[in-house]
Amino acid sequence: MAGTAGRSGRRPKPTARKALAGNPGKRALNKDEPVFTPIKGVEPPEWFAEEDLPLA
């Protein structure tokens, strides 16, 4: 069981990924999916490797 109790199956694919795949199921795409902006102004922890900074 993936996720939480009462919810079985895999997590839904993000709408952007469905659109890139050509919407294979031909179901309606979620137009109200939240869009998150990257967090800025937060320093990484000291133990964070220098080569991993672009991934953060």
C-alpha positions as CSV (number, residue, x, y, z in Angstrom):
1,M,0.0,0.0,0.0
2,A,1.5,3.3,-1.0
3,G,0.6,6.6,0.7
4,T,-1.7,6.6,3.7
5,A,-4.4,4.4,5.2
6,G,-7.5,4.2,3.1
7,R,-5.7,5.0,-0.1
8,S,-4.2,2.1,-2.1
9,G,-2.3,2.0,-5.3
10,R,0.4,4.2,-6.7
11,R,0.4,8.0,-6.4
12,P,-1.1,9.9,-9.3
13,K,1.3,11.1,-12.0
14,P,1.8,14.9,-12.1
15,T,-0.2,16.7,-14.7
16,A,2.9,18.0,-16.5
17,R,4.3,14.5,-16.9
18,K,1.0,13.3,-18.3
19,A,0.9,16.1,-20.8
20,L,4.5,15.3,-21.9
21,A,3.5,11.7,-22.4
22,G,0.6,12.8,-24.7
23,N,-2.1,12.0,-22.1
24,P,-2.2,8.3,-22.9
25,G,-5.4,7.6,-21.0
26,K,-7.2,10.5,-22.7
27,R,-8.7,11.5,-19.4
28,A,-9.2,15.1,-18.4
29,L,-6.1,16.8,-17.1
30,N,-6.2,18.5,-13.7
31,K,-6.1,22.3,-14.4
32,D,-6.2,23.2,-10.7
33,E,-3.0,21.3,-9.7
34,P,-0.9,23.5,-7.4
35,V,2.3,25.0,-8.8
36,F,5.1,25.4,-6.3
37,T,7.8,27.9,-6.6
38,P,11.4,27.1,-5.6
39,I,12.4,28.3,-2.1
40,K,15.0,31.0,-2.2
41,G,17.1,32.6,0.5
42,V,17.7,29.4,2.6
43,E,21.3,28.4,3.2
44,P,22.0,24.6,2.9
45,P,23.3,22.8,6.0
46,E,27.0,22.6,6.6
47,W,27.1,18.8,5.9
48,F,25.7,19.3,2.4
49,A,28.4,18.4,-0.2
50,E,29.5,21.2,-2.5
51,E,28.9,19.1,-5.7
52,D,25.2,18.6,-4.6
53,L,24.4,22.3,-4.3
54,P,22.9,22.5,-7.9
55,L,20.5,19.7,-7.0
56,A,19.1,21.6,-3.9
